[in-house]
């Protein structure tokens, strides 16, 4: 096991460039299964979850050529099996998008329960209902899903929730289905848009990209493509929070601010306001860090919602930022009933937080955080980076264990932090 040892209160400054969008990597890799021609992906994040996904498709029969850690060519000339390796598949949630791709390519797929962060129940019913609408037959036994189809046919589908991966599975299954498919209440996050744009490059016919209604006209075949993964807007948001709580002056290169509009609005309510400089974001050191109350001096609320609402994956780092802002704010995590349980670690570091129930927490700041030499554990990717940010603004030394969780979503995070002047050391335990 590895851990981070952090000395807090180090002054931070410099430039940082985010990695490619982790959540875009999975559906783009899955899309390569829809053609027997080469698909080259640039700017893939070199993180644990993406490496696992590449191993999974390699096991299926996809030829994977790694040009370097961030550029990969996939060629699915033949598919040897439609059952992904259970051990690898159970490690990552994102591999679920293989459901739609394998069903479209081979007419069958068999999957075990997916893995991923332990942040509460994460249902797969929406995926199954969408694929059944397109003509798939479904069975479930002893924790294993099985889907078969004798040809998929377009339908008018209303998703019962705006699930990102369910939308991606429906898209992957529909692009070569017979006729027209309409997906209503579709997710429209940047990674869903990336999938649509690459499929269009491959010859798919998709209308309404970026909206919650997608119209897909089925095509007979798809060709290869070359596509560059966009910057990870969640990593950008994490560095914004880091700069604010450490009073750092940081320039974030290739920040893709077009995907940050709601994040910028929410941060401004905490007195955090970066400067947009073209495609970059500059974080001045003199942030106001005062909570903006609602009209009538009411306590403001920060809650997550489907895109273009505030991303659920930004809740943890934003909560840490709120501990350093003057004022009171209510966080309402509506999507996952276990995501907020990491706040007990922040409370042990001196944060003033009341966990009202599994979905709501009241934060009163500013709190002078202190290090945790005895160590705290990272329960999931986003809580892990949030605790790392808290440790960097705390007085004294903190040890964070189970950092494999952080490595799953953030590439070379300690090297990026060291370049900014942070005092972070990776150690064996």
VEXGUNU-247888 format. One record per residue (C-alpha): residue in three letters; x, y, z. Coordinates in steps of 0.5 Angstrom, whole numbers, padded with zeros to 4 digits, always signed. Layout:
<sites>
alaXYZ ...
</sites>
This chain:
<sites>
unk+0000+0000+0000 unk+0002+0007-0001 unk+0001+0014+0002 unk+0002+0021+0001 unk+0005+0025+0007 unk+0003+0032+0006 unk+0006+0038+0010 unk+0001+0044+0009 unk+0001+0051+0009 unk+0007+0051+0003 unk+0006+0057-0002 unk+0003+0055-0008 unk+0005+0058-0015 unk+0006+0056-0022 unk+0003+0053-0028 unk-0001+0046-0029 unk-0004+0043-0035 unk-0010+0038-0033 unk-0010+0031-0036 unk-0015+0028-0041 unk-0022+0027-0039 unk-0022+0020-0035 unk-0030+0020-0036 unk-0029+0021-0044 unk-0024+0015-0044 unk-0029+0009-0043 unk-0034+0011-0048 unk-0029+0013-0053 unk-0025+0006-0052 unk-0032+0002-0053 unk-0034+0006-0059 unk-0027+0003-0062 unk-0031-0004-0062 unk-0036-0002-0067 unk-0031-0002-0073 unk-0026-0007-0075 unk-0022-0001-0077 unk-0016+0003-0073 unk-0019+0008-0068 unk-0013+0013-0065 unk-0014+0016-0059 unk-0010+0022-0057 unk-0009+0025-0050 unk-0012+0019-0046 unk-0010+0020-0038 unk-0005+0015-0036 unk-0009+0013-0030 unk-0011+0006-0027 unk-0018+0006-0029 unk-0016+0007-0036 unk-0010+0002-0036 unk-0015-0003-0034 unk-0020-0001-0039 unk-0015-0002-0044 unk-0013-0009-0041 unk-0021-0011-0041 unk-0022-0009-0049 unk-0015-0013-0050 unk-0018-0019-0047 unk-0024-0019-0052 unk-0019-0019-0058 unk-0018-0012-0059 unk-0011-0010-0062 unk-0008-0004-0057 unk-0002-0001-0060 unk+0001+0004-0054 unk+0005+0010-0058 unk+0006+0013-0051 unk+0003+0013-0045 unk-0003+0018-0048 unk-0004+0016-0055 unk-0007+0009-0057 unk-0009+0006-0063 unk-0015+0001-0062 unk-0016-0004-0068 unk-0022-0009-0066 unk-0021-0014-0073 unk-0025-0019-0069 unk-0028-0020-0062 unk-0026-0027-0059 unk-0031-0026-0053 unk-0037-0022-0051 unk-0035-0023-0043 unk-0030-0018-0040 unk-0025-0021-0035 unk-0029-0021-0029 unk-0024-0019-0024 unk-0022-0013-0028 unk-0029-0011-0030 unk-0031-0011-0023 unk-0025-0006-0021 unk-0028+0000-0025 unk-0035+0003-0027 unk-0034+0006-0033 unk-0033-0001-0037 unk-0041-0001-0037 unk-0041+0002-0043 unk-0038-0004-0046 unk-0045-0007-0046 unk-0048-0003-0051 unk-0042-0003-0056 unk-0041-0011-0055 unk-0049-0012-0056 unk-0049-0008-0063 unk-0042-0011-0065 unk-0044-0018-0063 unk-0051-0019-0061 unk-0049-0021-0054 unk-0046-0019-0048 unk-0045-0022-0041 unk-0042-0018-0035 unk-0041-0019-0028 unk-0043-0013-0023 unk-0039-0007-0024 unk-0034-0004-0020 unk-0032+0004-0018 unk-0033+0008-0012 unk-0037+0006-0006 unk-0041+0012-0006 unk-0048+0009-0005 unk-0052+0005-0010 unk-0051+0006-0017 unk-0057+0002-0021 unk-0056-0001-0028 unk-0064-0001-0029 unk-0064+0005-0034 unk-0058+0002-0038 unk-0062-0005-0039 unk-0069-0001-0040 unk-0066+0003-0046 unk-0063-0003-0049 unk-0069-0007-0048 unk-0073-0002-0052 unk-0068-0003-0058 unk-0069-0010-0058 unk-0065-0014-0053 unk-0067-0019-0049 unk-0064-0019-0042 unk-0063-0024-0036 unk-0060-0024-0029 unk-0057-0029-0025 unk-0052-0030-0019 unk-0050-0023-0020 unk-0049-0023-0028 unk-0052-0020-0033 unk-0053-0023-0040 unk-0056-0019-0046 unk-0058-0022-0053 unk-0061-0019-0059 unk-0062-0021-0066 unk-0061-0014-0069 unk-0063-0008-0066 unk-0068-0003-0068 unk-0069+0004-0067 unk-0074+0007-0062 unk-0077+0013-0058 unk-0073+0012-0052 unk-0075+0016-0045 unk-0069+0015-0040 unk-0072+0014-0033 unk-0066+0018-0031 unk-0061+0022-0034 unk-0055+0017-0033 unk-0049+0019-0037 unk-0047+0011-0038 unk-0054+0009-0040 unk-0054+0015-0045 unk-0047+0012-0048 unk-0050+0005-0048 unk-0056+0007-0052 unk-0052+0011-0057 unk-0047+0006-0058 unk-0052+0001-0059 unk-0057+0005-0063 unk-0052+0008-0068 unk-0052+0002-0073 unk-0059+0000-0071 unk-0064-0001-0076 unk-0068+0006-0077 unk-0069+0012-0072 unk-0067+0012-0065 unk-0069+0018-0061 unk-0066+0018-0054 unk-0070+0023-0049 unk-0068+0025-0042 unk-0061+0024-0045 unk-0055+0026-0041 unk-0051+0031-0044 unk-0044+0032-0040 unk-0038+0034-0044 unk-0036+0026-0045 unk-0042+0024-0048 unk-0041+0030-0053 unk-0034+0027-0054 unk-0037+0020-0056 unk-0042+0023-0060 unk-0037+0027-0064 unk-0032+0022-0065 unk-0038+0017-0067 unk-0040+0022-0072 unk-0033+0022-0075 unk-0033+0015-0076 unk-0040+0016-0080 unk-0045+0016-0075 unk-0051+0020-0076 unk-0053+0024-0069 unk-0057+0030-0068 unk-0058+0034-0062 unk-0051+0033-0059 unk-0050+0037-0053 unk-0058+0037-0051 unk-0062+0032-0047 unk-0066+0030-0054 unk-0061+0026-0059 unk-0064+0023-0065 unk-0060+0018-0068 unk-0061+0015-0076 unk-0058+0008-0076 unk-0052+0007-0081 unk-0050+0000-0084 unk-0042+0001-0082 unk-0037+0005-0078 unk-0030+0007-0080 unk-0024+0009-0076 unk-0022+0015-0073 unk-0017+0020-0070 unk-0020+0024-0064 unk-0017+0028-0058 unk-0020+0027-0051 unk-0021+0034-0048 unk-0019+0037-0042 unk-0022+0034-0035 unk-0026+0039-0033 unk-0027+0036-0026 unk-0019+0036-0025 unk-0019+0044-0027 unk-0024+0045-0022 unk-0020+0041-0017 unk-0014+0046-0018 unk-0019+0052-0017 unk-0021+0049-0010 unk-0013+0048-0009 unk-0011+0055-0011 unk-0017+0058-0007 unk-0016+0055+0000 unk-0008+0055+0000 unk-0008+0063-0003 unk-0004+0060-0009 unk-0003+0064-0015 unk-0004+0058-0021 unk-0005+0059-0028 unk-0009+0053-0031 unk-0007+0051-0038 unk-0012+0048-0043 unk-0018+0049-0038 unk-0023+0048-0043 unk-0027+0054-0039 unk-0033+0053-0044 unk-0035+0047-0040 unk-0034+0050-0033 unk-0040+0055-0033 unk-0044+0052-0028 unk-0037+0051-0023 unk-0035+0058-0024 unk-0042+0061-0022 unk-0042+0056-0016 unk-0035+0058-0014 unk-0037+0065-0014 unk-0042+0064-0009 unk-0036+0062-0005 unk-0032+0068-0006 unk-0027+0065-0011 unk-0027+0068-0018 unk-0021+0066-0023 unk-0020+0070-0029 unk-0021+0067-0036 unk-0016+0068-0041 unk-0018+0065-0047 unk-0017+0057-0046 unk-0013+0058-0040 unk-0016+0060-0033 unk-0012+0064-0028 unk-0013+0064-0020 unk-0010+0070-0017 unk-0008+0069-0010 unk-0012+0074-0007 unk-0019+0071-0007 unk-0025+0074-0003 unk-0027+0067+0000 unk-0033+0070+0003 unk-0040+0066+0002 unk-0045+0070-0002 unk-0052+0069+0002 unk-0058+0069-0002 unk-0063+0074-0002 unk-0066+0076+0005 unk-0059+0074+0008 unk-0062+0067+0007 unk-0056+0061+0008 unk-0055+0059+0000 unk-0055+0052-0002 unk-0050+0048-0007 unk-0053+0042-0010 unk-0051+0037-0016 unk-0055+0036-0022 unk-0055+0033-0029 unk-0051+0037-0034 unk-0051+0043-0035 unk-0052+0043-0027 unk-0047+0043-0022 unk-0043+0036-0023 unk-0044+0031-0017 unk-0036+0030-0018 unk-0035+0037-0016 unk-0038+0037-0009 unk-0033+0034-0005 unk-0027+0039-0007 unk-0032+0045-0007 unk-0034+0043+0000 unk-0027+0043+0002 unk-0027+0050-0001 unk-0033+0052+0003 unk-0029+0050+0010 unk-0024+0056+0008 unk-0030+0061+0006 unk-0033+0066+0011 unk-0040+0064+0012 unk-0045+0058+0012 unk-0047+0054+0006 unk-0052+0048+0006 unk-0049+0042+0001 unk-0054+0038-0002 unk-0052+0032-0005 unk-0058+0029-0009 unk-0055+0023-0013 unk-0051+0019-0008 unk-0053+0017-0001 unk-0045+0015+0001 unk-0041+0021-0002 unk-0042+0026+0004 unk-0039+0021+0009 unk-0032+0023+0008 unk-0033+0029+0012 unk-0032+0026+0018 unk-0025+0026+0016 unk-0025+0034+0015 unk-0029+0035+0022 unk-0023+0031+0025 unk-0018+0036+0022 unk-0022+0042+0025 unk-0027+0043+0020 unk-0034+0046+0023 unk-0039+0041+0019 unk-0046+0038+0021 unk-0048+0032+0017 unk-0055+0033+0017 unk-0057+0026+0014 unk-0053+0022+0008 unk-0055+0028+0003 unk-0054+0034+0007 unk-0048+0038+0010 unk-0048+0045+0013 unk-0041+0048+0013 unk-0039+0054+0017 unk-0033+0057+0015 unk-0027+0059+0016 unk-0024+0054+0020 unk-0017+0053+0021 unk-0015+0046+0019 unk-0010+0042+0023 unk-0006+0036+0020 unk-0007+0029+0022 unk-0001+0025+0023 unk-0004+0019+0025 unk-0007+0018+0018 unk-0014+0019+0014 unk-0016+0014+0009 unk-0019+0016+0002 unk-0025+0013+0001 unk-0026+0014-0007 unk-0023+0018-0012 unk-0027+0025-0011 unk-0026+0025-0003 unk-0019+0023-0004 unk-0017+0029-0008 unk-0021+0033-0003 unk-0018+0031+0003 unk-0011+0032-0001 unk-0013+0039-0002 unk-0015+0040+0005 unk-0008+0037+0008 unk-0005+0042+0003 unk-0008+0048+0007 unk-0008+0045+0014 unk-0003+0047+0019 unk+0002+0041+0020 unk+0003+0034+0017 unk-0002+0029+0014 unk-0002+0022+0012 unk-0007+0020+0007 unk-0008+0013+0006 unk-0011+0008+0000 unk-0008+0013-0005 unk-0010+0008-0010 unk-0016+0011-0010 unk-0014+0018-0012 unk-0009+0015-0017 unk-0015+0012-0021 unk-0017+0019-0023 unk-0012+0024-0022 unk-0005+0023-0027 unk+0001+0024-0023 unk-0002+0028-0018 unk+0004+0029-0014 unk+0009+0031-0019 unk+0004+0037-0021 unk+0003+0039-0014 unk+0011+0039-0013 unk+0011+0043-0019 unk+0007+0048-0016 unk+0011+0048-0009 unk+0007+0043-0005 unk+0010+0039+0000 unk+0008+0032-0002 unk+0011+0025-0001 unk+0009+0018-0004 unk+0011+0013+0001 unk+0011+0006+0002 unk+0007+0003+0008 
</sites>
